[in-house]
Amino acid sequence: MNIDRLLSKNQILWLTHIGALIPFAWLLYQDYSNGLSVNPIQDWTLRTGKPALVLLVLSLACTPLNIILGWRNIIPARKWLGLYAFSYAAVHFYVFIGVDYAYQWIYIWQDVGTKPYVIVGFSALLILLPLALTSSKAWMRRLGKWWKKLHQWVYLAGVLAVFHYVWVVKADYREPAAWGVLLGLFLIVRIPIVRKRIARWRSKLRGPAQPKARRSAA
């Protein structure tokens, strides 16, 4: 199935915005209507952290899917998926320090020493911050070749986010492990030699290029 034939770039962007905002809108509605559990802070923490990971992995999936399947129309969604991932991560961090700990830095610092997932999660957020701030075309022009090198750090942020999730769940590691495997596959596809082999494989599937018909003489 070629998604480029089904959906235009604008349609994919609209679906990206709607899909990314639905979890937060539903969370706000449930909070307003008292539909959360007896521990609303935990609800906010979990239901902003997981979308951050999912959206980050989806943003990293865009290029591999284009490489493997030739889905070019999803590439513009990569930026917005990354920005939404950062937004959820920022809210996730605010709930942790501002709501759960009420900016009690002494207790936060104590937890940093005993809970490694705090350090790992905060590191991922710090990496995503400059990437979000420099996501515009204006910053792309300003940074030139350094822009691509800077934004390659998103892969490290993805790895850290998976480890953060692993340490948070503590017991059932199946879901974070699945996200880790998926992220690993996306990273493997980005390796130059793997990327070239996939390109040759796709070229063989398409078959030899058809020669262009010559124009008849006037």
C-alpha positions as CSV (number, residue, x, y, z in Angstrom):
1,M,0.0,0.0,0.0
2,N,1.4,3.4,-1.0
3,I,0.1,6.0,1.5
4,D,1.2,8.8,-0.9
5,R,-1.7,7.7,-3.2
6,L,-4.2,7.8,-0.4
7,L,-3.3,11.0,1.5
8,S,-1.7,14.3,0.5
9,K,0.9,16.0,2.7
10,N,-1.7,18.4,4.0
11,Q,-4.1,15.6,4.9
12,I,-1.3,13.8,6.8
13,L,-0.4,16.9,8.6
14,W,-4.0,17.4,9.7
15,L,-4.2,13.8,10.9
16,T,-0.9,14.4,12.8
17,H,-2.3,17.5,14.6
18,I,-5.6,15.9,15.4
19,G,-4.0,12.6,16.6
20,A,-1.4,14.3,18.7
21,L,-3.9,16.6,20.4
22,I,-6.6,14.1,21.2
23,P,-4.9,12.5,24.2
24,F,-4.3,15.8,25.8
25,A,-7.8,17.1,25.1
26,W,-9.3,13.9,26.6
27,L,-7.0,14.3,29.6
28,L,-8.2,17.9,30.1
29,Y,-11.8,16.9,29.8
30,Q,-11.5,14.0,32.3
31,D,-9.7,16.3,34.7
32,Y,-12.4,18.9,34.4
33,S,-15.2,16.4,34.7
34,N,-13.6,14.6,37.7
35,G,-13.1,11.5,35.5
36,L,-9.6,10.8,36.6
37,S,-8.6,8.2,39.2
38,V,-8.1,8.8,42.9
39,N,-4.5,9.8,42.1
40,P,-4.9,12.5,39.4
41,I,-1.2,13.5,39.6
42,Q,-0.2,10.0,38.6
43,D,-2.7,10.1,35.8
44,W,-1.3,13.3,34.5
45,T,2.3,11.9,34.8
46,L,1.6,8.7,32.9
47,R,-0.8,10.2,30.3
48,T,1.7,12.9,29.3
49,G,4.8,10.7,29.5
50,K,3.6,7.9,27.3
51,P,2.3,10.1,24.4
52,A,5.7,11.9,24.5
53,L,7.5,8.6,23.9
54,V,5.0,7.4,21.2
55,L,5.1,10.7,19.3
56,L,8.9,10.8,19.5
57,V,9.2,7.2,18.1
58,L,6.7,8.1,15.4
59,S,8.8,11.1,14.4
60,L,11.8,8.9,14.1
61,A,9.8,6.4,12.0
62,C,9.1,8.9,9.2
63,T,12.5,8.7,7.5
64,P,12.8,4.8,7.7
65,L,9.3,4.4,6.3
66,N,10.2,6.7,3.5
67,I,13.4,4.7,2.9
68,I,11.7,1.3,3.0
69,L,8.3,2.0,1.5
70,G,8.8,5.3,-0.4
71,W,6.2,7.2,1.7
72,R,7.4,10.8,1.0
73,N,4.2,12.5,2.1
74,I,4.9,11.6,5.7
75,I,8.2,13.5,5.9
76,P,6.7,16.9,6.7
77,A,4.9,15.3,9.7
78,R,8.2,14.4,11.2
79,K,8.8,17.9,12.5
80,W,5.4,18.3,14.1
81,L,5.5,14.8,15.7
82,G,8.8,15.9,17.3
83,L,7.4,19.2,18.5
84,Y,4.3,17.5,20.0
85,A,6.6,14.9,21.7
86,F,8.6,17.8,23.3
87,S,5.4,19.5,24.4
88,Y,4.1,16.4,26.1
89,A,7.5,15.8,27.7
90,A,7.6,19.4,28.9
91,V,4.1,19.0,30.5
92,H,5.3,15.7,32.0
93,F,8.3,17.4,33.5
94,Y,6.1,20.3,34.9
95,V,3.7,17.8,36.5
96,F,6.7,16.2,38.2
97,I,8.4,19.2,39.6
98,G,5.6,21.7,39.8
99,V,2.6,19.6,40.8
100,D,3.9,16.5,42.4
101,Y,6.8,18.1,44.3
102,A,5.6,21.7,44.3
103,Y,9.1,23.0,43.5
104,Q,10.5,21.5,46.7
105,W,14.0,21.3,45.2
106,I,15.5,19.6,48.3
107,Y,13.2,16.6,47.8
108,I,13.6,16.6,44.1
109,W,17.4,16.5,44.5
110,Q,17.0,13.6,46.9
111,D,15.0,11.7,44.3
112,V,17.5,12.4,41.6
113,G,20.1,10.4,43.6
114,T,17.8,7.4,44.2
115,K,15.8,7.3,41.0
116,P,17.9,7.1,37.8
117,Y,14.9,7.4,35.6
118,V,14.6,11.1,36.7
119,I,18.1,11.8,35.4
120,V,17.5,9.9,32.1
121,G,14.1,11.5,31.5
122,F,15.5,15.0,32.2
123,S,18.4,14.4,29.9
124,A,16.1,13.4,27.1
125,L,14.1,16.6,27.7
126,L,17.2,18.8,27.6
127,I,18.2,17.2,24.3
128,L,14.7,17.9,22.8
129,L,14.7,21.5,24.0
130,P,17.2,23.0,21.5
131,L,15.8,20.7,18.8
132,A,12.3,22.2,19.3
133,L,13.7,25.8,19.4
134,T,15.6,25.3,16.1
135,S,12.9,23.4,14.2
136,S,12.0,26.3,11.9
137,K,13.3,26.9,8.4
138,A,14.9,30.1,9.6
139,W,17.1,28.3,12.1
140,M,17.8,25.7,9.4
141,R,19.3,28.4,7.2
142,R,21.2,30.0,10.1
143,L,22.8,26.8,11.3
144,G,23.5,25.5,7.8
145,K,25.3,22.1,7.9
146,W,25.3,22.2,11.8
147,W,21.5,22.0,11.8
148,K,21.5,18.4,10.7
149,K,24.2,17.4,13.1
150,L,22.3,19.1,16.0
151,H,19.1,17.3,15.1
152,Q,20.7,13.9,14.9
153,W,20.8,14.1,18.7
154,V,17.1,13.2,18.6
155,Y,18.1,9.5,18.3
156,L,19.8,9.7,21.7
157,A,16.7,11.4,23.1
158,G,14.7,8.5,21.8
159,V,17.0,5.9,23.4
160,L,16.9,7.8,26.7
161,A,13.1,8.0,26.6
162,V,12.9,4.3,26.2
163,F,15.2,3.7,29.2
164,H,13.2,6.2,31.2
165,Y,10.0,4.2,30.5
166,V,11.8,0.9,31.4
167,W,12.8,2.2,34.8
168,V,9.4,3.7,35.4
169,V,7.3,0.6,34.9
170,K,9.6,-1.5,37.2
171,A,7.8,-4.8,36.6
172,D,6.2,-5.5,33.2
173,Y,8.9,-4.6,30.7
174,R,7.1,-6.0,27.6
175,E,5.7,-2.7,26.3
176,P,8.9,-0.5,26.8
177,A,10.9,-3.4,25.3
178,A,8.6,-3.3,22.2
179,W,9.2,0.4,21.8
180,G,12.9,-0.2,22.3
181,V,13.0,-2.8,19.6
182,L,11.0,-0.6,17.2
183,L,13.3,2.3,17.8
184,G,16.3,0.0,17.3
185,L,15.0,-1.1,13.9
186,F,14.5,2.5,12.8
187,L,18.0,3.3,13.8
188,I,19.4,0.3,11.9
189,V,17.6,1.5,8.7
190,R,19.4,4.8,9.0
191,I,22.8,3.1,8.8
192,P,24.3,4.1,5.4
193,I,25.1,0.6,4.2
194,V,21.7,-0.7,5.2
195,R,20.0,2.3,3.6
196,K,21.9,1.6,0.3
197,R,20.9,-2.0,0.3
198,I,17.2,-1.1,0.9
199,A,17.5,1.3,-2.0
200,R,18.8,-1.4,-4.3
201,W,16.1,-3.8,-3.1
202,R,13.4,-1.3,-3.9
203,S,15.0,-0.6,-7.3
204,K,14.9,-4.3,-8.2
205,L,11.2,-4.5,-7.1
206,R,10.4,-1.6,-9.4
207,G,12.1,-3.3,-12.3
208,P,14.1,-1.6,-15.1
209,A,13.2,1.9,-15.9
210,Q,11.0,2.3,-19.0
211,P,12.7,4.3,-21.7
212,K,11.1,7.6,-22.5
213,A,9.2,7.7,-25.8
214,R,10.8,9.9,-28.4
215,R,9.0,12.8,-29.7
216,S,7.8,12.4,-33.2
217,A,9.4,14.8,-35.7
218,A,7.3,17.8,-36.5
